[in-house]
Amino acid sequence: MSRYFTKDQLVWEQAPVRGGTVMSKSIVWEGDYETRSAFFRMPKGMSVPEHTHPKWVQVMVVEGEMEIKSREEGIIRIGAGGCYFVEAGDAHKETAIQDTMVLVTQAEDRPGFSDKPDD
């Protein structure tokens, strides 16, 4: 079944992520296609400490601006309408430069993930 989301229909919940950070999350898809996708909101100044993922992650900046710091590329800023792709194992830290909303799509990295904190 297809799913459609307007901005005012998103349902938000608090979700723990890396390093004890808690973000607002609105799930788009978590299921049978070896991917998961969700919107996340980060207030200005919020950071997700340096971390890696066991599989790829793609982040689309819907609103605001993100700063991504990686060991390989240094510091990169991505604003609304831009995106970035993180390969498995690439260490990176993310910081919201403005109030930001992102759409994160990633390879499903573990069975039963919907009951556990995000990577």
Rosetta blueprint (number, residue, H / E / L):
1 M L
2 S L
3 R L
4 Y L
5 F L
6 T L
7 K H
8 D H
9 Q H
10 L L
11 V L
12 W L
13 E E
14 Q E
15 A E
16 P E
17 V L
18 R H
19 G H
20 G H
21 T L
22 V E
23 M E
24 S E
25 K E
26 S E
27 I E
28 V E
29 W E
30 E E
31 G L
32 D L
33 Y L
34 E L
35 T E
36 R E
37 S E
38 A E
39 F E
40 F E
41 R E
42 M E
43 P L
44 K L
45 G L
46 M L
47 S E
48 V E
49 P E
50 E E
51 H E
52 T L
53 H L
54 P L
55 K L
56 W L
57 V E
58 Q E
59 V E
60 M E
61 V E
62 V E
63 E E
64 G L
65 E E
66 M E
67 E E
68 I E
69 K E
70 S E
71 R L
72 E L
73 E L
74 G E
75 I E
76 I E
77 R E
78 I E
79 G E
80 A L
81 G L
82 G L
83 C E
84 Y E
85 F E
86 V E
87 E L
88 A L
89 G L
90 D L
91 A L
92 H E
93 K E
94 E E
95 T E
96 A E
97 I L
98 Q L
99 D L
100 T E
101 M E
102 V E
103 L E
104 V E
105 T E
106 Q E
107 A E
108 E L
109 D L
110 R L
111 P L
112 G L
113 F H
114 S H
115 D H
116 K L
117 P L
118 D L
119 D L
